Amino acid sequence: MAQMVSTDETESLGIELVENGRSFRLSFRRHSFRFRNSSMKDDTDVEHALQWAAIERLPTFERLKSSLFDKEDEENLVDGKGKRLTVSGSRALEQHLFMERLIKHVEHDNLQLLQKIRKRKDKVGVKLCTVEVFKKLSSSKSHEAKINIINDVSDIIMPGRMTLLLGPPGCGKTTLLKSLSGNQDQSLKLNLWAIHFLEGDSMLLEPSKISEARPHLNEKDQIFMVSEAEQAISVTGVKRTLQTDYILKILGLDICADTLVGDVMIRGISGGQKRRLTTVYYRINCALKYTGEMIVGPTKALFMDEITNGLDSSTAYQMVACVQQLVHITDSTSLVSLLQPAPETFDLFDDIILMAEGKVVYHGPRDNVLEFFEDCGFRCPQRKGVADFLQEVISRKDQEQYWFHTELPYNYVSVDMFSRKFKECLLGKKLNEDLSEPYDKSKSHKNALSFKGVGFYPAWAYEIPATVLKIPLSLIESLVWTSLTYYVIGYSPEVWRFLRQFVLLFAMHFTSISMFRFVASVFQTVVASMAAGSFALLLVLLFGGFMITHPSMPVWMKWGFWLSPLTYGEIGISVNEFLAPRWQKTLSTNITIGRATLESRGLNYDEYHFWISLGALFGFALAFNICFTLALSFLKSPASSRAMISHETFSKIQGNEDSHEIESRNSPNTNKGRMVLPFEPLTVAFQDVQYYVDTPLEMREREFTEKNIQLLSDITGTLRPGVLTALMGVSGAGKTTLLDVLAGRKTRGYIEGEIKIGGYPKVQETFARISGYCEQTDIHSHQITVEESVIFSAWLRLAPQIDSKTKAEFVNEVLETIELDGIKDALVGIPGVNGLSTEQRKRLTIAVQLVANPSIIFMDEPTTGLDARAAAIVMRAVKNVVDTGRTIVCTTHQPSIDIFESFDELILLKTGGHIVYSGPLGLHSSSVIDYFEGIPGVMKIKDNYNPATWMLEITSTSLEAELGVDFAQKYRDSILHENNKELVRQLSTPPSCSRDLHFPTRFSQNGWGQFKSCLWKQNLSYWRSPSCNLMRILQTLAASLLICYLVFIINLPQFKVSLHKHNLFNILGSLYGAVIFLGINNCSSGLSYFAMERTVMYREKFAGMYSPWACALAQVTVEIPYLLVQAVTYVIVTYPMIGYYGSAYKIFWNFYGMFTTLLYFNYLGMVLVSLTPNFMISSILSSGFYTLFNLFTGFVIPQPVSY
């Protein structure tokens, strides 16, 4: 019964949307017709009544999917005509207008839809999921040194209640979520007593999934792809209409639906919009789909990890509110991890789980959490967010400030003590009693932990379309190649032989694609896949029968000949050509010329072997695709990153060091004097700044007529020394864009307006020397440590007059200020794979800029991805820097009350890049609150409400439309705007006795200093990249031994050089294969490394750290030692075993030839990466160069004798 109802309910989404729209349009028409005369109103109502009556006479299912759509143009409103709207037949414009009318207030309208769908469920008595229990759960790293990440966690997550998971980084939140959802890392040892999911399935939403968005697709196409994969919400014929538009509208992505997603190298949507797009993926499958799929789909347990990172507080609140509505209405089970929930977002949750050091400190109702900690002696201050208090009160460094028993001495309360007190309190005892009750195993969902990934589709559902889409590519490439080469080379002129060769080349091309896809799916990472693919290519070439003929191979090695796909391509082409009529002239040996040619190459096969070869190639393609599917199905993806811990913390975990010693070492030294390097305070004044970009092609195709899109409009303001300025706005409002324009980071688009530094026009070359920019994406070299990253920045950006000792002391001070000294020896690593966690990377980004001692610092979301305590640490450090007289501006999304009120001034943007407020915050944000409350119709702020969230809510587009107020125009008409313009005029005039910025050199260090610094970093990075360098050396050794074995054993069994032309040809083929293989392998494996380092180089170049020449020269130089080792390895192995002439002169030139060959292949990879926009294009271009080298090296096509 439940299954039958679920199938019927798949059609309910479109029906509910239509019914909601129908009821809304009735009220809309009543409002619209209020100003018409009564006779016209009566006529219109009669007309609409007749149209509704016609709809009611339709068949049941068609009637439920139909509604009456009122045209918005004035002509149709006058004559009262409407248009019938069918869910499966509406056009794009009608869908857009329908959504605009349907959704005016996101939370209210979404709740109304969910309530209606719930009523439908209740009518048929479908039971939703009940309880999820996990008991005695622990997880530890599977190494010799055991580290407990989760320690003996037992709990119950109740259905229909929102549960918030809080805790500092490294406490085990993500590991717990992955363990409960069945996605735990295989390198972790999981010990559990029981996990029960009763009548439900589970899904995990991870923050790292944002990187999986396809940068070359726009948002609507990506959402459509996911909704195609999930049939639970599909109404026949509506897969890209109402569901997609509804989700886009709910998340505020409708304004950029046709914009490419982009990445660090491709311009696209903003970071906050990417975060919401990532959430869309899981909403369509995990019940965050506001279209109602949670009710009709199988997913009933939600595990969401930091889903609001990168979102403004208003959007974050809206997202969590919609999840709350869904959980409460559907009785779903949810566990949500957040880093910095605002007070109003925190209040949406029913239960709180607080974790620390892998233990549960508290789990119970939200209303009781403060009471529990007051019983422990700690009280949350006024105007302090409860979530921030909870994460700080368990911290050793921050706990004492919340101790309220002033008459009693304070003693640190450890996590173990908190955990024991919770187990002893009433809530802990009640939880233990509930856990002791037996479970009803009959209701347990047996497959709850047996799925893979998020379950959008099985691996074969991805593999089949991916394979089919490769067929046209193979056909086109094979046809072009055959057409250009067949008659030019002089193959047999018969048309049918031309067609047979075309079909055979198509099969060969398709098989090659399938083989390399399979290799990539097994080895997963780019570097490993490139190396494995190159080695596979070497084996295919050596055993393919061309370089070494089949008769020359010993019997026990001939299996390699039949396992090489190239074998069948060579047999097919040879038979197709040399058995043609023009090759049938008989020689004196009584065999034809064609047959003699085939015999000389060991390819004496008949005509029917062409079809056998063709079938074998398609068989190989099928086998590779099956293996590709199996690899996707059963191989785990690379491990995700985890938080690094310091040596002191590790020693404490192992019990090798006294905790009091650690406490004393980690406690701040208040007596230590702060060192401030000299700098010049500077102001930034900008007036009437405009920024335009070219209209994307996708929008032009959708009839967008404007040539340019304006992202910033009439931006005027100032940034002053000693003033910490916040730049805020909803996601996509233009915060990062404004920051990039002011910092000179925009390389595309059109900028208008004036920007002055210290009263003088900004010159980017000098401005880069005195400014720092903390990017939203944390870009660092992966194979150097935290301390080395900061040292590298200090060497290149601090003034050359500062001595090395002072620089070293300043580096240590910055590390301590940002609290990175405990992990200064940790490798940065690759985001999402290994190395530092998100919050550690963010702090490193700030440290790299602070160590440059800039006068002006731009910070793009410095607290995004940090928990409340880490964000407070960062903001305290930033505030300390501001107090020294520097100019700092920060964009921020979800500031807590404390963080928001640590700013001095605010610039608030709305969608479209318009300023709606620019001025001081005031004490407890009084200035901002008074300004907006003075606008008629704006609701008053509630007590203890976060002013940042309130401010974003009241200036939202929906509330603007509801109030009929243009907040940007209100600001332009205000006295505040006039005061700011006057301040801009004052700061645009240089002070007396001042001078414009000038430096004798463009860069802080001279060319030699830049080269030494870049070479130092590149050397460390190369030395710590064994996957690239050690792999190349090992492959050189393996290829050398393999080739020597083939040549030495097969062709020279008696240790004598045979002058038989076939044996000589085999020797030359083997040597040619080694050279071309090692060169291609070096180039291919280096492409991905060069591409990753190029992104870092762009960031460092924009910061004015060094000249591109210094970086390029260091990159070229650092390769030489590793290529020397490769060349020496090759010569040592091959020269004596093959039996070359024993002369030092010959040995040197053999070595020199191999060394220079490796050099130009490596440098070719560097050139291709530097000339192309991304790794994929450089890889494609490199294949073209490989083809040219292969053709013109003199082996495939020998050099003419006359040359």
C-alpha positions, 0 to 999 in steps of 0.5 A: 500500500505504501509503495502504491501511494508513493507512486501516486504521490510522485504526481502530487508535486505539480498538482500542489504547485498548481493548487497553491498558485490557484489559491494565490491567484484568486487573492491576487485577482481580488486585489488587482480588480479592487480598482476596477468598476463593478460592471467590469469586475462582474464580467471578468468573474463570469468569464473566469467562472466559465473557464474554470468550469471548462477545466472542471469538466476535464478527465480527473488526472488532466484536471488535477494538472491544469490551472488558469493562468492570468496574463500580466499584460494590460490588454488581457487584464482588460478583456478578462481572458486567461490561459489554461496552464498545464503542468507539463506544457507551460512555457518558460515565461509562464513558469517564471511568472507562475513562480513569481506569483506563487512564492512571495514569502519563502518561509510561509509559502514553502510551509503552506506547500509542505502542510498540504502534502502532509495532509495528503499523506495523512489521508491514506495513513502512510507511516513515516520513519520513527526513531534512529538509535546509535549505541556505543559508537567509537572510531579510531585511526588505523595506525600503530598510534591509536587516536580515538576520534569518537569515544563510546558515543551512545545517543538517540535522535528523535524523529520530528525534532531538529538536532544541532551538532556543535563542537570545535574542529577535530572533535569528531562531528564529521566522523560521527555524521559519516559513521551514522550515514555509512560514509566513514573513511575506510582508513578509520576503524569503526567499533559500534554496538548498534545503529538502527534506522527504523523505516527510513533511509539516510543521506549525508550532505558534506561541505566538500561537495561544493567542489564537485559542481561542474564548472562548465554547466549553469545552475539550472542545467545542474539542478535539472541533471539531479532531478532527472536522476531522482524519479521520486519527484518527477511528474511526467513531462515536468522534469525541468519545469516547476520542480527546478524553478521552485527550488531555484526560487526558494534558494534565491538562485533564479537570478543567476540560473543561466550563469556558469558555476565556474571555479578558481580559473573560470568566472562564475557564480559567487561563493554563497551561490555555489554553497546553495547550489551544492545544497540543491544537489542534496535537496533533490535527493535528501529531502531538502527539496522543498517540492515535497520529495521528502514525503514521497521519496525513500530518504527519511534520515538527514545528516548535514555537515556545515551546510550554511558555510559561505551563506549570509545569516539571512539565507542561512536562517531561511535554509534551516527554517525550511528544513525545520518545517520539513522535519516537523511536518514529516516527522523526519530524523535530522542531525545538522552540524553548523559552525557559527549559527546565529541566535535566531538560527540556533533557536530553530533547533529542538535538541542540542548535541555538544561534542568535544574530544570525541565525547558527548558533553551534552545532549538534550533540549535546547531550552535546558542547555544553559541550565546544565552549564549553570549547574556546572558553574558557567553562565552565558553573558547578555548579548552572547550567542548561546552557540558561541558560548557553548563552543567556548565554554569547553575550551581551556583558554576561554572557559574562565571568563564564564565562571560566575561563582566569583566567591569560589576559586576557578578550576578548569573543568575538563571535557571528561568532567563535563561528560560525567556530569551530564551522565549523572544529571536527569537528562543523562539518566533519562537517555540511558534509560531510553537506550536500555529499552530493547529495539523493535528489530522488525521495524529496522531498515535492513538497507539503511547503511548499504547504499553508496554515495548519495544514491543519485544513480548507480554506476552503470547509469553514469557509465552508459550515457558517458560511453554513448556520448563518446561515440559521436566524438570517436566517429568524428575524429576517426572520419576526419583522420581517415579522410585526411590521411587515407588517400594522401598516404596512398592506401588502396583506392577502393571505397569499401576499403576506405570505409573498412579502415574508417570503421576499424580506426573508430573501434580503435579510438573508442577502445582507447578512450575506454581503456584510459577511462578505466585506468583513471577510475582505478587510480583516481588521482590525476598524477597517479592516473597519468603515470599509470596511463603512460605505463599502460601505453608503453605496454600496449606499444611494446606488445602491439607487434609493431616495435617488436614483431610477434615471431621475435617474442618467446612463446611464454611472452606471446600472450602479451601480443594477444592482450594488446588492443593495438595488435588487432588494430595493426592486424586489421589495417595491414590485412585491409591494405596488403590483401588488396588487388594492387598487392597481389603481384607474385614474386619469384618465391611464388607468394604475392608482394602483399603476403610477403610484406605481412610475413616479414612483420609476422602478420600473415593473416587472412581477409577474415581476420579483419572482422575478427580484429574489429570484433576484438576491439569492440570486445576490449571496449566492452570489457574496459567499460564493464571494469570502469563501472565496477571500479566506480561501484566498489572503489572508495573515493580518495580520503577527505581531509581532517583537522591537524593536531599539534604535537602537544595535543597528540602527546596529551592523547597518548598520555606522554605529557602532563596536561598542566605543562601543555596548559602553561605552554598554550596559555597566552603570555600577557607580559610579552611585548607586541612587535610592530614593524613600521608602516605608513597609515593610508586611506582609501576613497572611492567614488561612483565606482561602476563595474560591468561584465560582458553578458554570458553567451547563455543569457544572450541565447535566452534573449537577454538584450543588454551587452553588459551586466552591471554588478556594481552601481554608484559605489561611494565610500571610504576606508580609514586607518584604525577603522575596521569596516564590514562589507556585508550583503546577501549572497551575490550582492557584489561584496567580493566583486567590490573587494576585487575592484578596490584591490585591483584583482579584476582582470576582466570587465569594465571599471569606472569611477575614482579610487584614491589611496592617501588622496592620490590616484591608485597605481596598482604596481605600488598599491600591491606593495602596501596591501594584502588580500585574503581570498575567499578560496584558500590557495596555498602550495600543497607540499610545504608546511604552515611555517614555511608558507608564512616564511616565504611570504615574509621573505618576499614581501617585507622590506629588504631593510629588515634583517633576517632575525627580525623577520623570523621573530615577526613570523613567530609572532604572527603564528602565535597570534593566529594560533598556528604555532601548534601545527606549524610543521604540518603540511598544507595539503590538498583541500578535501583530500589531506592536510589542513582542515578548512578553518586551519587553511583560513587562518593560514591565509590570514597569516600569509597576508599579515606577515607582509605588514601591509597598510591596507588589508582586504579580507574576503570572508575571513571567518567562513568555515570557522567555528565560533571560537576560531572566528573569535580568535581570528577577529581578535587578531584582526582587531589587534592589527587594526589597533596598530593603525592599519586599514582593514575591510572584511566581507562577512556572511554569518557574523555572531553578535560579538563579531558583528559588533567588533566592527567599527563601520558597515557598508551594506550592499543589496542585490545588484550592487547598490549601497543601502547603508554606509556608516558607523555601527554604533554601540550595540549596533545602535546607529544601524538599528536606528537608521533602518527602524526610521524607515516607515514599515520596517519591523522593529528588531526583537530582543537579543536578535542578531542585528546582522541577521535582522538587517539582511532580512529587512533589506531582502528583495521580497521585503522590499517588494512587500513594503514598496521601498527601495532601500538604495534610493532611501540611502541616496536621499539620506543625510548619511549619504551626503556626509559620506560624499563630503568625507570622500571629497576630503580624503580625495585631497592629499594632506599637506606635506604628503607624497604619493606612494613610490618605491625604487623597485617594483618588488620588495626583493631584487631578482636574485632574492626572488629567485632564491625564495622561489627555488627554496619553496619549489625545492621543498615542494618537489622533494615532498611530492613522491607521487610525481617525482619518485613515480617518474624515477621508478617508471624509468627504472621499470621501462629500462629493465623491460626494454633491456629484457626484450632486446637482450633476451629476445634479439640478442640471445648469444650476447652478439649483435645480429645485423639481421634487419628485423632484429635491428628494427626490433632494437630500434623500436624498443629504444624509440619506445623507451624514449617516447614513453619516458618523455610523454610520461614526464610531460603528462604527469607534470601537467597536473602539478604545474596546473596546481602551482599555477593557481598559487602563482597567480595569487602570489603574483597579484600580491606583488611577491615576485616577478613571473620570470623569477618563478618560471626560472625557479620552476625550470631549475628545480626540475634539473636534479630529478631529470638528471637522476632519471637520465643516469638511471636510464643510461646505467641500466640500458647501456651495458645490458643492450651492449652499446660500444664501451666508450666514455664519449659514447656514454656521455652523448647517450646520457646527454641525448636522454637528459635533454629529451626529458628536459624538453618534454618537461618544459613543454608541459610547463609551456602548455599549462601557462598558455591554456586556461585549464588542465584539460585543454593543456592535456589535449594540446599535449596529445597533439604534440605527442603525435607530431613527435611520434611522426617526425622523430625518424622511426615511424617515417624514416628520414630520406637518404638524400638528407 
